[in-house]
Structure formats: structure tokens, C-alpha cells
Amino acid sequence: MTYPDATVVEFINKNFIPLQINMQSGSDLPSKYRVFWTPTILVLDPLGIEYYRFNGFLPPDEFLPQVYFGLGFMALEMQNCKTASLLLKSVVDRYPRSNIAPEAQYWYGVSEYKTSHNVDALLNAWRKIKKDYSHSIWATKVSFVKD
């Protein structure tokens, strides 16, 4: 995979161990990680456990929010809710018009709730989805929340 954008290269090299595998190389990694299409971007922990994936080419303004989200979602699943909150909020703040922003806002609310046990933090985050991302599937998921 080649991402020539300097910002993407810097982010990937700072936060990941990038690995490119030729699908015809005979490696067992494509089958191990159920990769059937390229590019496939995986967010794995140091033990190789998958926490997030996305497929297909994305321009930098969509690619970066996806990988930020992947790190945030991994932190949330690992119960590191403070780190998850920071990363997921950074997606919404830095890339508010990205396709992943509504989902990042949803999980940001969850991470804030899991950190503080404050239901208002959760509901306020979800109200923001209804307001800012009203046409997203994530707005439908929180449609029961009163304004």
C-alpha cells in the first residue's frame, strides 16, 4: 500500500507498524486475518488481535480519521476509556465532516459514560449526533434520546 501524503506517512510511522503483504506471496497472513480485498487496513494490538478494519482506498482526509477512530475504538474495547475519549473526540474535532465522525461521536459518548458514569455525558454526546449528523445511521441509533 502506498500513501504518499506526508501527513499520512508521518501518522502511520508514529502510531503503527506498517506492513504490506502481496496477496500472491504465499503468506498465511491474508487468510489468518480474512483479507480478501486490497487495500485492507487492520488495527491490531501488539499480540496481533484485530480491533478495527476498513477496506478500499481513501483520500487522506478520510483515511486519517479512520485510523484515529481505529485507535480510539481499540482503546475503548481494551477498557482504556480515557484514551478512547481523547482519540474519538479528536476524530470529531479534527475531521467533523468525515464519514466516520458520527460513529466516533457515538463511541465518544460511550467512552465518556464508561469513564464518569455520568449519563448526561452520554446523552449530550448522542444529542450532538442528532443535531450535527441527522442523516446518518448513528442518528437513527440514538433517535430515542430526547432533545
N, C-alpha and C positions, 0 to 999 in steps of 0.2 A: 504494500500500500504506500502511496506517495502522497503526502500532504505538504506541498511546497510553501504554504503560508507560514511566515516566520513565527507568528503568534501561536499557531497550532503546534509547530515543531517544538517551540520552547515549552509549552504547556505539557505536551506528551513526554518530552525528555525529563521534565522536572517531576512529573507525577506518576509515570508508568514505566514499565519495561516493555518497549515496543517490540513486537515480534511479527515478522511477515513469513507466511508459510505458503509455498507453492502447493496448490491442491493436488497436483500430479506428482509430487515428490516422493510419495510412499510413506509419508509421516502418518502416525496414528492420531495426531492431534485433531485433524478435522473430524474424524469420527468420534473421538472422545468428547469433543465439545459440540457435536451435532452441527458442524458448519457445512452447509450445502450451497451457499451462495457467497460471492465476494463483492465488495469487502464486507466482512463481518467483524465488528468491533466488540470485544469482550472486556468487561471489567471483572478481574479476578483478584482474590486475595492472595497473600504470599503462598498459601497452600494449594493454589490452583482452583479454588472453589469459585464458581461463577455467581456473580451478583447482579449483573446487568449486561445486556447486549443490544446492539442495533445493527441493521444491515443497510447496505447501499451507500452510495456516495452522498455526501452532504457538503455544502459550501461551509467555509469557516464560521459564519455567523449562525449556523445550525449545528455544526459539528461540536464546537466548544461547549455550548450549553448541554448537549447530550452527554459529553464526558464528565462535565461538572456534575450533572444530575446523577450519572452512574456512580461517581464517588460518594455523593450525598446519600443515595439510596443504599449503597453498600454500608456506609456508616450507620444508617438507621437500622438495617437488618442485623447489624452487629451490636445493636443496642448502645451505640455511641451517639446519643441523641443530640448532644450539644454540637458536636462536629457536623452531624447531619443538618441541623438547623442552619448553621453558618453556610454550608455548601449549597443547600437547597434555596436559601434566601438569596445567595449570590446569583443563582440562575435567574430568579425573578427580577432582581435589581439590575443585573448587567445585561440581560437578554429578555426583556419583558415581552417582546413580540415574537420570540422563538416558539416553535411548535411544542416544545417540551415545557414551556413556562407554566401553563395551567396545571399540569401534573406535578411540577416542582412545588407550586403553591399549595396543592393538596397535601403532599407529604411533608412540606414545611409545617403546616398546621398540626399534623400528627406528631412530628418530632417535638414541636413546642409543647404540645399537650403531655407527651411522654416525659419531657424534662420537668415541667412545672406542675402537672396535674391540674392545670387551670383550664377549665372547659371554655372560658371566654377566649383564650388564645387560639384554641382550635376553631371555634365558631367564627371569630373575626377573620382568621386566615381563609376559611371557606367562604365567608361573605365576599371577600375580595375576589374570589373566583367568579362568583355570580355577577359581580359588578364589572370586572375587567375582562373576563373571558366567558361571557354569557353564551356564546355559540359553541363552546367546547363540550365534549363528553363529560369533562370534570365538573362543569356547571350542572349538568344533569344529575351527576352523582351526589351533589350537595344541595339539590333543589328542595329538599325537606327543611333546610335551615331557614329560619325566619329572619327577615331583614331587620 
